[in-house]
């Protein structure tokens, strides 16, 4: 997948992420529901990743600011959420990722977590990208559903202009008509031409935005299939949100994987990754 472009590696704690290295799993519940739930999810998922031998990064959001409906649950908030994520990191020794939505959140978030994630809808917000970059944290930018993959070169340059070259780029599908996303696997090698590690978001790529009227729908059964395709293309990481009972989750339930899907999926992905990367 990497072509002739020199590929950068990004160090996250003890992990090294790169398009030419064994893939990393980024997983966790969509939003932080409580301290106990976050710790339970981190323990479960880190244990699965350890058994399969896949490097693991825990992901969960302290605030889901882009809910379909004003009544949608958004999470536990900045201060409580960052304290929980810091505890997850200290307890399980895994790097931690969370979203930031405005420039005022980035400093506090960067002190608690390893990776600041720029949501897809905000990927062109220059002030947010610059503020995040200046923290020196690893910055993961999700490609907007409205952008072409080659547009991410300019997005990455905004972050890099701060002197921070610790950049990850995530593909999460492109808008295809109304309430539908489609994954174009050509986007993965195209984004890799930036030189930065490319992540494939398997669960948000099967989302049906606003598809349930007051909430987003989705087809989680296709997420493992798309993940296999992405690993075959040679990505640096697979992003796949997971929950013990997705159908009762407060957000993104239709696309999150049940915990018992994760290990069988990783078994297949590691076999494919080994063939692709030798």
C-alpha positions, 0 to 999 in steps of 0.5 A: 500500500505504501508505494514510494512515499517514505512512511513515518512511524508514530510512537504512542507510549510503548507502541509504534504505529506504522503502515508497514508494521503489524496493525494496532487495535483501537477499541472501546465503547463509543462514549464513557458511560461511567467509571466502572463501565470504562474500566470493565471495557478496558479490562475486557478488550485489553485482555482480548488483544493480549491473547491474540497478540495485537497492540491495543489502544483504548478509545472512549469519548467524554462528550459526543457533541455531534448527536443526531438529536438534542435529546441524545446522551452525550457522555460524562463530560470533560473533567469526569471523563478525563479522570476516568481515561487517566485511570484506565491508562494507569490501571491497564498500561495501554495508551488512551484516545479520546475526541476533542471538539474545540480548542478550549479542550485540548490542553486538559485532554492532552495531559490525560490521554495519549492521542487527541482525535479530531472528529470527522465533522471537524477535520477542516477546523483550522483553529482546532487542528492548530491547537491540538497540534501545539500540545505535542500529543499524537493527533488522529484526524478522521477524514470527513465523510465529505472529503476526498482522500487526497484532501487529507494532505492539506489537513495533515499539513495544518497539524504539521505546521505546528511542528508536531509530526505525530499525526494519524489519519483515519478513513471512516467512509464517504457519504453516498446519497442520504443516510448511507456511507460507502468505503472506497478501499482506494482511499487507504493507499491514497491517504498513505501517500502522505507518509502518515499512518492510516487507520481504518474505522470499521464500525463508523464506516457501516453507520447510517447517519440519521438513519433512525430519524432521531439517531443513527443506524448501522449494519455492524455485521459488515464491520468485520468484513470491511476490517479484513479488506482494510488489513489486506490493503496494509493499514496501520490500525483498525478502529472498531468500537465495542460494547458488551451489549451494543443494543442498549448503548447510549450512542452508536449501538447499531455499529458497535461490535459485541465483545464476543465478536472481537477475538474471532475478528482479530484472529482473522485480521492477524492472519491477513496482516502477516501475509500482507506485511510478511 
